Structure formats: structure tokens, C-alpha cells
Amino acid sequence: MTFWSGTVAAESILLRFTEGEGTADLDAYLRAGGYQAARTALTTLAPESVIDIVEQSGLRGKGGAGFPTGRKWKFIPKGAPVKYVVVNGDEAEPCTFKDHLLLERAPHLLLEGIIITAYAVGAQRAYVYVRREGYLARERLEQAVAAAEQRGFLGDKIFGTGFSLQVVVHTGAGAYIAGEETALLESLEGRRAMPRARPPFPAVAGLYGKPTVINNVETLCHVPAVIRLGPEAYSALGPPALFSVSGHVRRPGVYELPLGTRMREMIDQAGGLRPGRRFKAAFPGGSSSAILTEAHLDVPMDYEPLQQAGSMLGSASLIVMDDTACIVRTVARGVDFYKEESCGKCTPCREGTVWLSQIFERILGGRGRMEDLDLLAHISGGLKGGTCFCLLGESVPPSLEASLRHFRHEYEHHIRTGRCDVDDAVGAAAGVA
């Protein structure tokens, strides 16, 4: 697999720990230089220096929000007697699977990142929240924790210092909403995964009411490389990021590329489109990002450029659609997903997703009305602007509104004829009546 594109230096930061057999084994990780960054941080750097290095590197959260990691750590009160590190390994965004790969094939890389993070913020206990369906990921991580404890990389007086750390692997509740950080904390504390009111924010009152830093799996897997390379060298690599590439490409998978790689180039990295097909649209940041079209193929896959294009990097999950994709059905499927995964706590999300789903069912069932298009837009507008308790409800409007803007003709064809123009075109090309 090709990890880097163009003229960028071909050094893999994360995926080099996932290739080959036995990559989850501690000895294999040590042979690859594992735990040296943690040893360096704990024995030669002050906690404040570690945070400064991470902030200078430009590392941003890889879970969707893209918040600067070092700045997030600085929010943790220094004088608090009890602090926690919580790792979000829920990864329930459709077509997002990079964290899953890291958990299964590079669990020690995550543990090293956790050690450095906990040392930096002064936490002595960390929890890794892994969704219930990730059976192999949980098993590999639990084995890694046990092996690290046996060798002295976890537990009391790590590397002969005064720092101690316990890591607990927690089985998630199997709900998409548990990926929202405060809902995750509720689940971790034994309650139903439902978002909390903020403020207070987790950095002040998180797990069990104590200051808590929450990062996702990939974010903390970058931390050892930041310490090993230094902030300038790390940043000069792109900075690097993992992208889940799926959909109508020849080689779906996880690709390690610098932020700013153009969408067109990323599709080429994944083998290009299927034979004889033409690019139609893509979700650049998972199903909660706004759909982009052929006119956006040269937009850099980075936070600010995608925002300027009207979308977002989100979970860095590029979902590619060629000319066989019906946009109406695609968006309808996304609406149904969010309807099923809504926790029901707030009215706009609970009711709005149901109403949207019913309208799509009507349109796809051949009973649509032209006024349904304005109704879709109106209900979508009611899910924005802070009306929802968390961001789940606000995950619906971007793709829906972009589809109405760029592919309104497909909706109108469904309503006028009761048929899908994409299906008709594909059938005609194949000689099917």
C-alpha cells in the first residue's frame, strides 16, 4: 500500500506499525522502536514541556472536531488531585475504520500515546472505550495492556520514575451517540449514553466529576511520533493523517497521507474509480459532512480548505460515489441511520429525523410531491443553529442540503416519474429495458 503522495517524504508515522504479521505483539513493537518516545518524555521532559511540544506540532484531534490537541490538554487544571485520560475508541461514524485498524494491529502504539498523554496532564488512570462490536480490537488491546504491565511499561514507577499509570479497557454500549464525548462519559459511568449539558466541560468536570482529557485513538497514536521527531519535523511531514477511503474505488482501505492531499489524488491512491465509471460525488469527512461534487476534486483534504468549500474534514472518511449512485437513496439511508441512532433526548433531533425519514420514504416510494423538497429544507433548518442538545442532529443537514443544492434534478425526477434517473441511465447503458 502506498502511504504518501507526490514529493512528500515517504515516512509512515502510523501504518508502519500495522503491516506484516504479529504487529500487535510487544516484542515486534519494541523492535520497531516502540516505547522509546515514552521513555524520553518521562525521563527527560517536564509535563509542561510535553504539552508545549504537542501544541507546537500542530496535532489536531482526529475524531471529527479537529481541536488542537496540546491546547486541549492545557485546559486540565494543574492542581487537581485526581485527573483522568479517556480514549474514544467508539468510532461509529459510517465508513470510518482507521481507529479500528490501529486497535487491532498497533495496540502498543496507542498505549505509548496514552502513557505520554497521562504523564503530560498528570493522570494516573486511563480508560479506553471500545465499542462492543470491536471484539478483536478489544482482545488485542487487553492483551497489550497485560503485556505492557508485565514488562513494566504500565503500573508503578514506569521507567524507574515516580510516575504510575493504570489503563482500563471498557466495553462500549454499542450506540453511535456514545461517540459524543459527554455521552461516552455517561456510558463509562454505567448510565445510558446520553449527552450532558455543557458547561462544565470535561476538562473541568469529566469522568466522575474530575478533570478529564478525551481524545480519540488516532490522535494519541500520533503523540509518540511528535515526541520522537520533534514538533518541526513532525509538522513538516504534512502533518500526516489517516484517511478511511471507501465506496466506489478499486482499493478501499486506510491510507496515510499528509493533510492537504487533494481529493483527486486520494482517489488515485485508492486505485481510482471502478472501470468505465465516472466520478459523481463524495463525502469528504464521513456521512455527517456535506457532499462535494466533481468541481471539488482538487480541494485539499484539510480542515480550512474543506470548510471554505462548504464541507468539513470530520472523521477523515472519504466516501466516493460514481455515476451509478443515486444521491436521493444515499442521503435517505444516512437520515435513517441518524434516526435510529438518536438518543431521543432533544425534540429537534428525535422528531426531525423521523419526519425527514418519512418524506424520503414517500419520495422513493413514488408518492413524492414537489413541495416535499421545500419541506425537507425547512425541517433540516430546524436541526441547525444550536437547537439540538448535541451534534448528532446537526449531522443530518450538511449532506441533505448539499444534495438539494447539487442534485435537485434527481429529487425532481423521482417525484415526477416515480423512477430513479440513475437506475434508468445505468439500465439503458447495459441494454436493460
Secondary structure as GFF3:
##gff-version 3
##sequence-region A 1 433
A	DSSP	three_ten_helix	15	17	.	.	.	ID=ss1
A	DSSP	alpha_helix	26	31	.	.	.	ID=ss2
A	DSSP	alpha_helix	36	44	.	.	.	ID=ss3
A	DSSP	alpha_helix	47	57	.	.	.	ID=ss4
A	DSSP	alpha_helix	69	74	.	.	.	ID=ss5
A	DSSP	beta_strand	84	89	.	.	.	ID=ss6
A	DSSP	alpha_helix	98	105	.	.	.	ID=ss7
A	DSSP	alpha_helix	107	121	.	.	.	ID=ss8
A	DSSP	beta_strand	125	130	.	.	.	ID=ss9
A	DSSP	alpha_helix	135	151	.	.	.	ID=ss10
A	DSSP	three_ten_helix	158	160	.	.	.	ID=ss11
A	DSSP	beta_strand	166	171	.	.	.	ID=ss12
A	DSSP	three_ten_helix	176	179	.	.	.	ID=ss13
A	DSSP	alpha_helix	181	188	.	.	.	ID=ss14
A	DSSP	three_ten_helix	207	209	.	.	.	ID=ss15
A	DSSP	beta_strand	212	216	.	.	.	ID=ss16
A	DSSP	alpha_helix	217	229	.	.	.	ID=ss17
A	DSSP	alpha_helix	231	236	.	.	.	ID=ss18
A	DSSP	beta_strand	240	247	.	.	.	ID=ss19
A	DSSP	beta_strand	253	258	.	.	.	ID=ss20
A	DSSP	alpha_helix	263	269	.	.	.	ID=ss21
A	DSSP	beta_strand	279	283	.	.	.	ID=ss22
A	DSSP	beta_strand	292	293	.	.	.	ID=ss23
A	DSSP	three_ten_helix	294	296	.	.	.	ID=ss24
A	DSSP	alpha_helix	303	308	.	.	.	ID=ss25
A	DSSP	beta_strand	317	322	.	.	.	ID=ss26
A	DSSP	alpha_helix	327	341	.	.	.	ID=ss27
A	DSSP	alpha_helix	347	364	.	.	.	ID=ss28
A	DSSP	alpha_helix	371	381	.	.	.	ID=ss29
A	DSSP	three_ten_helix	393	395	.	.	.	ID=ss30
A	DSSP	alpha_helix	397	406	.	.	.	ID=ss31
A	DSSP	alpha_helix	408	417	.	.	.	ID=ss32
A	DSSP	alpha_helix	421	429	.	.	.	ID=ss33
###
